């Protein structure tokens, strides 16, 4: 098996709580297939990150 990094991809979220739903999966599939054929059905490790709050300008985590 050959593993590679793909993304980042923006997830569409729905409703007042901005949840990830079946609509998210339906919208993401064509984006994944455009990146690489078969990617939407591939096995792998999926990492999701959510930005929460603001990082100060003197933080080591700013660009």
C-alpha positions in Angstrom: 0.0 0.0 0.0 1.1 3.5 -0.7 -0.2 6.3 1.5 0.0 10.0 0.6 -1.4 13.3 2.0 -4.4 14.8 0.2 -6.1 18.1 1.1 -6.9 20.3 2.8 -10.6 20.1 1.9 -13.3 22.4 3.2 -16.3 20.6 4.7 -19.8 22.0 4.1 -21.7 22.0 7.4 -25.5 22.2 7.9 -28.1 23.6 10.2 -27.8 26.1 13.1 -25.2 24.0 14.8 -23.1 23.7 11.7 -23.1 19.9 11.8 -21.3 17.5 9.5 -24.2 15.5 7.9 -24.9 13.2 4.9 -25.0 16.3 2.8 -21.4 17.0 3.7 -20.4 13.6 2.4 -22.3 14.0 -0.8 -20.7 17.4 -1.4 -17.2 16.1 -0.6 -17.2 13.1 -2.9 -16.8 15.0 -6.2 -14.1 17.2 -4.7 -12.1 14.1 -3.6 -12.6 12.5 -7.0 -11.3 15.6 -8.7 -8.2 15.5 -6.5 -7.6 11.8 -7.4 -9.8 9.2 -8.9 -10.8 6.6 -6.3 -9.9 8.9 -3.4 -13.5 9.0 -2.1 -13.5 5.3 -1.5 -9.9 5.0 -0.3 -8.9 3.6 3.1 -6.7 5.9 5.2 -6.4 8.1 8.3 -8.6 11.1 8.3 -7.7 14.2 10.3 -10.2 16.9 11.0 -9.2 20.2 12.6 -11.4 23.0 13.9 -10.1 26.5 14.5 -11.3 27.8 17.9 -10.5 31.3 19.1 -7.8 33.7 18.0 -4.1 33.1 18.5 -2.1 36.1 19.7 0.4 37.7 17.3 3.4 36.7 19.5 2.4 33.1 19.6 4.8 30.5 18.1 1.8 29.1 16.2 1.2 32.1 14.0 2.5 32.4 10.4 
